[in-house]
């Protein structure tokens, strides 16, 4: 969407990290933590740079992807100040702020245990349409997981059992199974009660 430049009333109100909030397995919003335009000290693996913009001519508040100054990624992704200068000074090819947002994975902590006293994670499989397959991605204890795939719940379970165990930092052993209802359960055999999985299974 279009946002006001300084000449149109836009006022910079700081740089922030957008930190995803998870509620019942769904990313429902963000917390905004103050930062600097060039900081690389992410509060969580899935956090990303935004800046807050207010306007002199109303009560609108915008949280915009990017930073107030050049974000260091590419000349094609300037900060708000450079992009605004281009727009107000009628550059031949106005630069745009970045529009990419990283794929977000809801997080859960394995703090409940089953009848055998083991902690566990729970995911849900989507319904596959013709020609689609399962794709599981995410992070475990702060480290990226390899993609697990499957054309059926059975092959997905095999892939998860192979790729999503003895992963993370610290590494933990997880036994995965998919129920007849499509519920994916990862049983942790040596869990601490504080292991965190940020992941989801999609149909692709």
C-alpha positions in Angstrom: 0.0 0.0 0.0 1.1 3.6 -0.3 2.4 5.3 2.8 3.0 9.1 3.3 6.4 10.5 2.6 7.8 13.2 4.9 6.5 15.8 2.5 3.0 14.2 2.7 3.1 14.2 6.5 5.0 11.0 7.3 7.0 11.0 10.5 9.5 8.3 11.5 8.8 6.9 14.9 11.6 4.3 15.3 12.9 1.0 14.0 11.6 -2.3 15.5 11.8 -6.0 15.3 8.5 -7.6 14.4 8.3 -10.7 16.6 5.6 -13.2 15.7 3.0 -14.2 18.4 1.7 -17.8 18.4 -1.7 -18.7 19.8 -3.0 -22.3 19.6 -0.7 -23.2 16.8 -1.5 -20.1 14.7 0.6 -16.9 14.2 -1.9 -14.3 15.4 0.1 -11.1 15.5 3.4 -9.4 16.4 5.1 -7.8 19.3 7.3 -4.9 18.3 10.7 -4.5 20.0 12.8 -1.4 19.5 16.0 -1.8 17.5 18.4 0.0 15.2 18.1 0.0 11.3 21.2 -2.1 10.8 20.9 -4.5 13.8 21.3 -8.2 13.1 20.6 -9.3 16.7 17.3 -11.0 16.1 15.2 -11.6 19.3 13.8 -14.8 17.7 14.7 -16.7 14.5 11.6 -15.5 12.7 11.8 -11.8 13.6 12.2 -9.2 10.8 12.9 -5.5 10.5 10.0 -3.0 10.4 9.7 0.7 11.2 6.9 2.7 12.8 5.5 5.6 10.8 2.9 8.1 12.0 1.5 11.1 10.2 1.0 14.8 11.0 -2.4 14.8 9.2 -4.2 12.1 11.1 -4.1 9.3 13.6 -2.8 6.5 11.3 0.0 4.4 12.6 1.9 2.1 10.1 4.4 -0.7 10.8 6.2 -1.1 7.5 8.5 -3.9 6.4 12.1 -2.6 6.1 14.0 0.0 8.0 14.3 3.8 8.2 17.6 3.8 6.4 19.3 1.4 3.9 18.8 -2.1 5.3 22.1 -3.4 3.9 20.6 -6.2 1.9 20.5 -4.7 -1.6 20.3 -1.3 -3.4 16.9 -2.4 -4.6 15.7 -2.4 -1.0 16.4 1.1 0.4 15.1 2.4 3.7 12.2 4.7 4.1 14.4 7.9 3.9 15.9 6.9 0.5 12.7 5.7 -0.9 10.9 8.9 0.1 13.6 11.1 -1.5 13.2 9.2 -4.7 9.4 9.6 -4.6 9.5 13.3 -3.7 12.3 14.2 -6.1 10.6 12.4 -9.1 13.3 9.9 -9.8 13.1 8.2 -13.1 12.8 4.8 -11.4 11.5 5.3 -7.9 12.8 2.7 -5.5 10.4 0.7 -3.4 10.6 -0.6 0.2 10.9 -4.4 0.5 7.7 -6.3 0.5 8.9 -9.7 1.4 8.0 -11.2 4.7 9.6 -14.5 5.8 7.4 -17.5 6.0 6.2 -17.8 9.6 5.9 -21.0 11.5 3.8 -21.2 14.7 5.8 -22.2 17.8 5.0 -24.6 20.6 6.9 -25.7 23.7 6.9 -29.4 24.6 6.0 -28.9 28.2 3.2 -31.5 28.5 3.8 -35.2 28.8 1.9 -38.3 27.7 0.8 -41.4 29.7 4.4 -42.7 29.5 5.9 -39.5 30.9 7.3 -38.3 27.6 7.1 -34.8 26.3 5.6 -34.3 22.8 4.9 -32.0 19.9 1.6 -32.0 17.9 1.1 -30.9 14.3 -1.8 -31.3 11.9 -1.7 -32.5 8.3 -3.7 -30.5 5.7 -6.0 -32.1 3.2 -4.2 -32.9 -0.1 -5.7 -32.1 -3.4 -5.0 -34.0 -6.6 -1.3 -33.9 -7.4 -0.2 -32.3 -4.0 2.3 -33.6 -1.5 3.0 -32.9 2.2 5.9 -30.5 3.0 7.0 -30.0 6.6 9.4 -27.1 7.5 10.5 -25.2 10.6 13.0 -24.8 13.4 13.8 -26.9 16.4 15.5 -25.4 19.4 16.9 -22.5 17.4 18.1 -24.4 14.3 16.5 -24.9 10.9 15.1 -28.3 10.2 15.5 -30.1 6.8 12.4 -30.2 4.7 10.4 -33.5 5.3 8.0 -34.5 2.5 5.6 -37.3 1.7 2.9 -38.2 -0.8 0.9 -40.0 1.9 0.8 -39.8 5.7 2.9 -43.0 5.7 5.7 -41.6 3.6 5.5 -38.3 5.5 5.9 -40.2 8.8 9.0 -42.0 7.4 10.5 -38.7 6.3 9.9 -37.0 9.6 11.3 -40.0 11.5 14.4 -39.8 9.3 14.9 -36.0 9.2 13.3 -34.5 12.3 15.1 -36.4 15.0 18.5 -35.7 16.7 18.1 -32.1 15.4 18.2 -28.7 17.1 20.6 -27.2 19.7 20.8 -29.2 21.9 19.9 -32.1 19.7 16.9 -34.2 20.9 15.6 -37.6 19.8 12.0 -37.5 18.6 9.9 -40.5 17.4 7.2 -39.3 14.9 3.9 -40.9 14.1 0.8 -39.8 12.1 -2.6 -41.0 13.3 -5.5 -42.1 11.1 -7.0 -38.6 11.7 -3.9 -36.9 10.3 -2.6 -35.7 13.6 1.2 -35.7 13.7 2.8 -36.5 17.1 6.4 -36.2 17.9 7.4 -38.0 21.1 10.5 -36.8 22.8 12.5 -39.5 24.5 15.0 -37.3 26.2 13.1 -33.9 26.5 13.6 -31.2 29.1 10.1 -29.7 29.0 11.5 -26.6 27.4 12.1 -27.8 23.8 10.6 -25.5 21.2 9.4 -26.4 17.7 8.4 -23.7 15.3 6.9 -25.7 12.3 4.0 -26.6 10.1 3.0 -29.0 7.4 1.6 -27.6 4.2 0.2 -29.1 1.0 2.3 -28.2 -2.1 
